Amino acid sequence: MPLRRRLAIACASAVALAILLAAIVVYVVVRSQLLGQVDDELHAQAALLQGSQLRCGSNQGPASPPGGGAPIWQIVTSDGGVACSEGNVPLPFDSVAQSYAAGNPGPPYLQNVTVGGTPLRQLTVTATLTGPFGAAPAALQLARPLAPVHNVLADLRLVLFLLCAGGIALAACLGRLAAGRVLAPLGEVAQTAQHITDTEDLTSRIQYHADDEVGQLSARFNAMIERLQGSRAALDESVRAQRQLVADASHELRTPITSLRTNIEVLMAGDALSEDDRHRLLADVLEQSEELSALIGDVIELARGDLPITSAEDIRLDRLVAECLTRARRDFPEVRFESSFEPLVIDGVPERLARAVNNLLDNAAHHSAAGGLVEVTVDEHGVQVRDHGTGIDPADLPYVFDRFFRGANSRGRQGSGLGLAIVRQTALQHGGSVQAANGPDGGAIFTLRLPIVTEDQLDRADDEYPVATDPLPLS
């Protein structure tokens, strides 16, 4: 059953219940008032009669009208006989009337009786009948017909029934209209959801104007769609980047694989090669294998770097860079490294950050001449690596961090063009950034900026992160 119909039925049921209860209360109150009015008249007339002497004449009636009002009355004596009466309707004579007629006092006794198919309201009280032989106890019974009361109540029941029926019908109509207005935003939510399902268009939004529950639902629905749109955009960008990575990697892998295959085919030619040529080809195969391994490692690092960080920890950045610098000095003994470190704590993954710093140091060493200087600084601005080589062509500056990009000053050197791309990816994953610039007096400056953790965590990170195995003096 649709929600609109259920809401209309609920409204109609609530109104019907309220009208029914009101009708019952009205009916009970009116009935009580009508019967109370009849009882008051009977009591008033009985009080007047009890205060006077009752006598029955030759025509079986009182010598004077007994207070007026009651069209039906009778006087019952102690022997159970009717001394006199009015209205030609014999009233029921029960044990209470017998007791009152015998002279036993008691309160006025009211009851509903039916005589000859006519409903009556009957009052029985004690009285004294005066006759030729003196006064004698008797019972006075007064009665009024209830037909007028029943007619009024019948009309009232009809009116209340029509009122209930009309009220329920009106409540159902108004409930349906109100449900339509109240549920209109929900219908818009359903239409928007259906539109998104059919078209996959996440730009649709719900317009709402009231800050009620439905408005809050619409606002939360819009927020959910907005987040879903952002997630969809991020997923599309991730898929696009992965496809681009695969395409670029396939292109870059083709050259070393082709060279390897050619050299291997030449080596398999047999005895036509001299020993020197064979050694030269084997050296080329080894070098190309190393280049291929490095390229595959960089591609795997880029692919792994697209995954979210789930194991971040507090790291002493200065000590991590010191360990990386130890490796760089060992791999590039012809290059002179100078360092200046400040104790800093960051939140991240040590392996990924170490790979990024190593790439910066390798890049600076490759662009430095023998005996050249590379300056490494760790301070509140992050990690800065500066070489004094040929610098970066200004036209290449916007692209140095792109995947597989080889600048004009790097095309003659071995490399995959992925090292700086890994640096940028690592910086973005850790909420930081990386920047490349040319020094004022030559060389290139690379700055890796990372968010610094508060100083109160410095001591804890100092205990958790191990000291470099080959610590370097700060210069």
Disulfide bonds with the S-S distance in Angstrom:
Cys56-Cys84 2.25
